Structures are given as structure tokens and as C-alpha cells.
Amino acid sequence: MRTRVALFRFITCLALCLPAEARAEKTKPAPFPILRSYSDGDAFWDYATFDTANRRLFVARENGVTTIDVDTGKVTDKFIAGQQVHSVVLLDNNRALITNGAADNATIFNRSTGEVLAHIPTGRKPDGASLDPASGTLVIMDGIGHDAVFADPKNAAVLGRLALDGEPGTPVPDGHGLIFSAIADHSEIAVIDVAARKLVRQYPLPQCEDASGLALDPESGVLLVTCANLKALGVSAASGSILGSVAISKYPDAIDFDPVRRVFYVPCVVPGTLDVVGEGKGGAPQLLASVPIAFGVHTEALDEKGGLLYLPAGQIIIPKQPGERPTVAPGTFKVFVVNVGH
């Protein structure tokens, strides 16, 4: 998750001061039922990824990666150790990559055994990462270093770096060699040519404060970007034009596009909802549902074939000393399983 000290201080106050019943009353039930939940340790969490081939959920945690076998329900608290893990990216040959924000590197490992296969040096605080399918290149975003690192997943070699003008979010590939990334502190979308390793366009987001989550509908060419000022914007991936806006809940983070149901999933920390956003006329975003999940939810993983969405959540605690990491109130971390395929 990106650096959000002020954000976490605010939401922690809400978590302590606002009763759970009051938070739940602010949203209306929607037809996306919670089927079950899994509990685990109290380490802070970030992005999650669903491995369709192995039927396993990977959740990035402060101290490593938690896995859940979704067929047996077995939870492995620390499948692989890590240092402030942010992203989990699936690779070929049953491999995966994690970014270690506190170690300034990324790790490639075996998905079945957890065996560490290689390390990739990055810049400061590697966070979001993805694999560009057109070139087969890994793109890793450095949250503090403000750059993109390009790497070969076959041999873990760094191919190049690209300086950016702010804090980049998760890189979103279009499948044809371009990567989109929301630049939070400048509220813009950077468009990167992966093969050339160049910044080719910048889309300003004048209506958006603290751009965070970003996802793409590759069929329509619509990007959805979420903002701290209680809205999400539809943006043309081709031109950068603003297609419309929609109200959402507070503090979104990672978002996903569901290519089967053609909707965007936007988990929001406060009051702990899953906002489901569709595309209206001309690609304008429309809020279809706001589903109560649990306070603190901000990332998810989609099983698009199974029609299930996995949403980690927990009560976030901000330490009083500056520089210390947020923690999770003991016993509150859960992964909720939501039926989105009904």
C-alpha cells in the first residue's frame, strides 16, 4: 500500500471513535453476499492475488505472504518470508514475484513450495508491480524512489529504469505494450511504453485528489481511477479525456476490473465497503452497489471464473511514533469471500 500516514491516522481515529453499528448503517445491503471468511495472524496486509491454476490465494503481508488453499480452507500464515511485502505477481513455470518494500528488492519464488529462486534489486520501497504480456517484462514501481524498474523475469536481470515525477501506483498493462500508472501526489496518469522504457503521455486529473487505484477495461478502453475526494473518474485510455465521475466511499486503494461481469471492484477503508462500478453511456462510471464488508478493506483478489472476490480486512492501528509501521488489532484480520458471480 502506498505511503499514507495522514490517511491511516484519520481512519484509525474513525475505527476507535465510530461504533461498528453506526458505520454499517451508512450503507445499504446489496446482492453480493459474503459466503465465508478466513482468519489469520495480525500482520498488516497489502495486495492479494488469486492463482487459478493452483486454486490458491496469495496475500501480501508485513512479514511475508499468507496463502489460502480455497478448496481445503488451509491457511498458511507465512508461506514465504518477506519485508513489508506489497505485491504478488504470478509468472510462468509455476513462479511468482513479491515486492519487499523494506528491503528494496523483489523476490521470485516457486508458487507450490515457496522456494526462493532469485532476487531483483529495485529502488526505494518497491510497491506495485505487474507483468507486461506484450513484452514479457516485469514492471516494478518504487513508491519512495519515484521510478519504474524494468526486469526480465527469466533471469531476474534489471533491464532499465525510468524516473517519474511522483509516487507511482500499481502498473496496469493494456496488453499491447503500454503501462498505465496513477501518480498519487500529482494526480495524473503516466502512460509508459514498456519496450522503449519511456514515458509517452501524461493524463492530468484535475478533479482527483490523491489518485490511488487504477484499473482498465481493455475492451472499451476505459480506465477507472479512484480519488481521495470521494469519487472515481472514468478516463479514456487512448486520449486521457475525462468520461465522467461517480461518488464512492472513503480511501480506496487497489481496484480490479472483472472482464466476465464487466464491472470494477473498489474496496474502501471507510466505512469498509466494496463499491461496484459499471460503465454507462460513453464510458461514464456508474455506482451499481455499495456492499458492507468490514472496516479497513482496501485490496482484493478476483477469481473471475469462479465468480468470487477475496477481500482482506482488519482494524488498522497507527503507532504514535513517527516512522513506525501501522499494525492490525489482534484477532481482527480476516479474508472475506464475496459472491460476485450470482
N, C-alpha and C positions, 0 to 999 in steps of 0.2 A: 504494500500500500504506500502511496506517496506520503511525503512529509507533511503532516497536518497537526502540528502541536496545538494551534489555537482551536482547530476543529475538535480535537479529542478532549480538550479541556471543557469545551462547551457541552459536548454530548455526555461527558461524564457527569457534569452537573445535572443535566436533564435526567440521566439514569438514576441518580440518587434522590432528586427532588420531585420527580413526577411519578406518581404511582403507576404501576403496570396497567391497572384497570382504566385509568384516565387516558393512557397512551392508546390502548386498544379501542377506546370509544371514538377516536378521531378518524377511524377508517371503517368502511362498510365491508362486510364479508363478501367475497367474490367466489365464483365457481372454480377455484383452483385449490382443491383440498390438500391438506398435509396428510400424507399417508403414514409416515413413521418418522422417527428421529434416531440418530446415533449419538452417544455421548463419548467424550474422550477427555484427555488431560486439559490443563489450564493454560497452555502456551498460546500466545497471541497468534492470529492466523492472517493469511492474505488470500491469494488466488487459489482456485481449485480447478481441477481438470479431470474429465471422465475418460477413461481408457476403455473404448468399446471392445477391443479385441480381447482384453483380459478381464473385462467386467469388474473393473476396479476404479475407485475414486481416489485421487491424489489431492491432498490438501496441504498447501504450503504453511508451515508453522514457524514460530520464532526459533525453535531448536531443531528443525528438520522437516520431515514430511510424514504426515499421517496417511495411511491407506485404509480403505474400507472395501472389503470384498462384498459386493452388493448382492451376491447370490446366497452367501452363507451368513452375512452380517458380521463377519470377523473384522475387528478393528485392530490395526497395528499402530500403536502410538508413534513410534519413531522408526519407520521403515528405513529411512536413511537420515543420517545426521546432517545438519546444516546450520548456518549462522544468519539469522534473520532472513529466512527463505521467503521470496516474494512470488516467483512464477514457477510453474511446472509446464514444460513444453514436450509433447510427445514427438519422438523421432522414429526413423525406420529401424529395422533389425531389433525390435523389442527394447529400444533405448529411450531415455528421456533426459531432459536437461532441467536443472533448477538454478535460479539465480540466488547468490548468497550476498545479501546487502551489506552485512557487516564484515565480510571477508574480501570484498572487491573482486569476486570471481564467479564463474558459473561452473557447475559440475554436471558431467554426463555420466549416467549410471544405467545399469540393467533394470528394466521395469519389473522383472519377475523376482530377482534375487536381491536387488539393492546394491550390487557390487559397483563400486566406483570405477569408471573406465578412463576418465580424463577430466582435466580442469582447463577452463578458458580464462585467461586474465582479462579483466574488464577495467572500467574506470571506477569512480567513487559511487557506491551504492547502486549496483545493478538492480533493476526492479522489473519492469515489464519486458517480455521477450516473446518472439514468435518465429516461426519458420516460414520464409517466403517460398511458396510452392513453385513459382516460376523459375527461380534460380537455384533452389535448394540451399539458400543461405540463411543462417541464423542472424536475427537482428535483436540486439540486447540494448535496452535503454538505461543509461546511467542517470539516476534521479538527482544526485548531487553533482556529478561530473558534467551534466548537461550535454551529453553526446550520445551518439549511436555507435555501437560496436558491431561490425560485420564479421562473422566467423563461419568456418567450414565445419559442419557437424561430423564429417567423416574422420577428420584428423585433429579437430579442436584447434586449428590454426586461425589466428586473427588475420582477416583479410584487409581490414582498414577501419578507420574511424571517421565520424562526421560530427563536427561541432554544431550544436543547436543553440538557439537564443533563449532557452529557458528550460524548465523542468518537464521532460517528455513523459507522456503516459504510454500505456501498452501499444506497441506497434500493431496495426491492423492491415494485413495484406489484402490486395484486391484480386490476387490470383494471376495477375498479368505483369508482375514486376514492380508494382508501386506499393509503398507502405504509407499508411496514414497514422499520425500520432498527434494527440491533443497536447498542446503546450500549456500547462496549467497557469503559470504565473503571467503569461502574455495573452491568454485566452485566444488561441489561434490553433489551426490545424496545420501541421507540417506535412508536406507531401514529398516523399523520398523515392528516388529511383534507386533500387537496390543494386542492380548490376553496375550502374555508373557510380554508386555511392555518393550521390549528390542530392541536395535539396532543390527540388524543381519548382515548387509552388508553396505559398503560404496563404491560407484562407483565414482572414480576420473574423473574429466572433464578437462583435461589439456589444451584443446583448447578453453575453455569457460571462459570469464571474467565476473564476477558478474552474476552468474546463477540466473535467476529470475523465469520466467514462466515455468510450468511443466504440462503436460497432458499425458494421456495414452490411447492407442488403445488396449482395453482388448482382442480383437480377435487376433491381430497379435503379441501382447506383445511388441509393440514399444512405447517407451517414447519419447516425443519431449520436449527438454529443450531449452529455449531461453537465449541468452547471450548478454551482453552489447557491445561486439566487433562485432556487425553487422552480427550475424549468429545464426542459430539454429542447434542443434545436434539431430540426431536420436540415441537412446540408447536402447539396449536390456534390457528389464525389468528383464529377467532371469539371464543374465550374467554380465551386465554392459558394454559390448563391444560397441564401437562407430560404428554405422552403416553408418554414412555419415553426411555431413553438407550442409547447404543451406544459402545463403545470405538473410538477412531480413533488415527491416528498423531500425531506432534508438529507443532505450529504450522501449522494450517490457515489459509487466508486467504479468497480468493474461492471460492465454490462455485456450482454450477449445477444446475438441475433439468432433466431430459430428459423432455419430455412424450410422446415416442414410446415410449420404453422404461420410463418411469415410475420412474426412479431419480435419485438425487442423486450428483453427482460432487464429491469432496472431495480436492483435491490438498494434500499436507502436506510441509512443508520437510524434515523429518527423519523417516525416512531418505531421503525422496524418493519417496513413494508416491502413487498415485491410489487412494483408498478409495471404493468404490462402495457406496452405502447405499440400501436399499429400505425399503418401508413394510410392516410386519407388522400383526398384529391391533390394531385400534383406532388405527392410525397410528403405532405404536411403531417406531422405526428399527431396521433390521437390517443388519449388515455382510455384504454379498454377496461382496466381493472386495477384496483389497489388492494392487495391481499395482505392482511396482517400475518407476519411471520414471528419475529422476535427482535427486541432491541439489539442494535449493533450489527445487523446483517448488512454486508457491503460487497460481497463477492458471491459467485455461483459457478456451477459447472452443469452443462447440459448434456443429457443423454437424449439426443434428438430422435433416435429410432424408437426408444422405449417410452418417449413422451414424459420423461422425468427431469426435474430440476433439483439439484442438490445445493442447499443454501446453508453455509456455516454461520453461526451467530453466537453471541455471548455478551455478558456485561463487561464493558471496557472500563478499565481503571487507569487514570493518568497519574503518574508519580509526581510528587511535589518538587523533586529536584530536577533542574533543567538538564537535558541531555540523556535522561533515563528513558527507557522504552515503556510504552503502555503495556499493561498486563490484563488478564482476564480474571474476574471474580471467581473464586474456587467453585467448581461444580456447575458453572453456568454454560460452558461451551457445549454446543450441540450442532449436528448437521441435520437439517430438516429436509425431507424428501417431499416434493410437491408434484402432484399430478397435473401436468400441463397438456397432456395428450387426450383428454376426455372428449 
